[in-house]
């Protein structure tokens, strides 16, 4: 029996809405306008096959939603760049993001991802000057990323490591 990895998991819009705390209506709208491109496109009219998203897209959606709701704001083209950046995450980078890997190969994979054409536009620090509410937006993104981590571990049958994930994830810098 082959076991799935975090990067191989697929998530329905309904489950994504629940995990990421984003209204289902918003996700459907983002699909309809082409901002969000599911890795598996579902049928029209909500009948039959549903849209499926990758784990990487869930992390990107949280960042986009938090940016849109923040005082900083986020335009559609930048939101698309952020989603494409996260979708370009390899399995190794995803494992680092979740705090599961720290070896040299993983560091090389992260360096390759962060310097890639897909990641470059969204990983540039655009947080200067700091605005009121930036700290709250980052805390919100971080908490929702923990929710994704927990959902992944649940689907993979792994024990929850919220405390360990919190200490590892606190060193992440979301820009």
C-alpha positions in Angstrom: 0.0 0.0 0.0 1.4 3.4 -1.0 1.1 6.1 1.6 0.3 9.7 0.5 2.5 12.7 1.2 1.3 16.2 2.2 1.9 17.4 -1.3 -0.2 14.6 -2.8 -3.3 15.4 -0.8 -6.2 17.1 -2.5 -8.8 19.3 -0.8 -12.4 20.2 -1.8 -13.5 23.8 -1.7 -15.8 23.0 1.2 -13.0 21.4 3.3 -10.6 24.2 2.3 -13.2 26.8 3.5 -13.4 25.1 6.8 -9.7 24.6 7.3 -8.6 28.0 6.1 -11.5 30.0 7.6 -12.4 31.5 4.2 -16.1 31.7 3.1 -16.9 29.0 0.5 -18.6 31.8 -1.5 -15.2 33.6 -1.7 -13.4 30.5 -2.9 -16.0 29.9 -5.5 -15.8 33.5 -6.7 -12.0 33.3 -6.9 -12.3 30.1 -9.0 -15.0 31.8 -11.3 -12.8 34.9 -11.9 -9.7 32.8 -12.5 -7.8 33.9 -9.4 -7.8 30.4 -8.0 -7.0 27.6 -10.4 -7.8 24.2 -8.9 -5.4 21.4 -9.6 -8.4 19.3 -10.5 -11.2 21.3 -12.1 -14.7 20.2 -11.1 -17.9 20.2 -13.1 -20.1 23.2 -13.7 -23.2 23.9 -11.5 -22.0 22.0 -8.4 -23.1 18.6 -9.8 -20.7 15.7 -10.1 -16.9 16.1 -9.7 -15.8 18.9 -7.4 -12.9 21.3 -7.6 -9.8 20.0 -5.8 -6.9 22.1 -4.4 -3.4 21.2 -3.5 -2.0 21.5 0.0 0.3 24.2 -1.3 -2.7 26.2 -2.5 -4.2 26.1 1.0 -1.2 27.8 2.4 -1.2 30.4 -0.4 -4.9 31.0 0.1 -4.4 31.9 3.7 -1.7 34.4 2.8 -3.9 36.0 0.1 -7.0 36.2 2.2 -5.1 37.8 5.1 -3.5 40.3 2.8 -6.8 41.2 1.2 -8.4 41.7 4.6 -5.4 43.7 6.0 -4.9 47.4 5.8 -2.1 46.8 3.3 -4.6 45.2 0.8 -3.8 43.0 -2.1 -4.7 43.4 -5.8 -5.8 40.5 -8.0 -2.6 40.3 -10.0 -0.5 40.2 -6.8 -2.9 37.7 -5.2 -2.4 35.4 -8.3 1.4 35.8 -8.0 1.2 34.7 -4.3 -1.0 31.7 -5.2 1.4 30.7 -8.0 4.3 31.1 -5.7 2.9 28.6 -3.2 1.7 26.2 -5.9 5.3 26.1 -7.1 6.4 24.6 -3.7 8.0 21.2 -4.1 7.3 18.4 -1.7 10.6 19.0 0.0 9.8 22.7 0.5 6.4 21.8 1.8 8.0 19.5 4.4 10.3 22.3 5.5 7.3 24.7 5.7 5.5 22.2 8.0 8.6 21.8 10.1 9.1 18.2 9.1 12.6 18.5 7.5 15.8 20.3 8.3 18.5 18.5 6.3 20.9 20.0 3.8 18.8 18.8 0.8 15.8 20.5 2.2 17.7 23.8 2.6 18.8 23.6 -1.0 15.2 22.9 -2.1 14.0 26.0 -0.2 16.8 28.1 -1.7 15.8 26.9 -5.2 12.1 27.7 -4.5 12.7 31.1 -3.1 14.9 32.1 -6.0 12.5 30.7 -8.6 10.7 32.9 -11.0 7.3 31.9 -9.5 8.4 32.7 -5.9 10.4 35.9 -6.5 7.4 38.4 -6.8 5.8 37.2 -3.6 8.8 36.7 -1.4 10.2 40.2 -1.7 9.6 42.1 1.6 6.8 44.5 0.9 6.1 45.1 4.6 7.8 48.5 4.9 6.7 50.8 6.3 4.9 48.7 9.0 1.2 49.5 9.1 -1.2 49.2 12.0 -2.6 45.7 11.9 0.4 44.0 10.3 1.2 42.1 13.4 -2.5 40.9 13.7 -2.5 39.9 10.0 0.7 37.8 10.5 -0.7 36.2 13.7 -3.9 35.4 11.8 -2.0 33.8 8.9 0.2 31.8 11.3 -2.8 30.5 13.2 -4.6 29.4 10.0 -1.3 27.8 8.8 -1.4 25.7 12.0 -5.0 24.7 11.1 -3.7 23.4 7.7 -0.8 21.6 9.4 -3.3 19.9 11.7 -5.6 18.9 8.9 -2.7 17.4 6.9 -1.5 15.4 9.9 -5.1 14.2 10.5 -5.5 13.1 6.8 -2.1 11.4 6.9 -2.9 9.6 10.2 0.0 11.4 12.0 -0.2 12.6 15.6 -0.8 16.3 16.1 2.4 18.2 16.8 0.9 21.6 17.4 3.4 22.6 20.1 6.4 21.4 18.0 4.9 23.0 14.9 4.4 26.3 16.7 8.1 26.5 17.8 9.4 25.5 14.3 6.9 27.6 12.4 7.5 30.7 14.6 10.8 31.1 12.7 9.0 31.3 9.4 9.0 34.8 7.9 5.9 35.4 5.7 6.5 38.5 3.6 
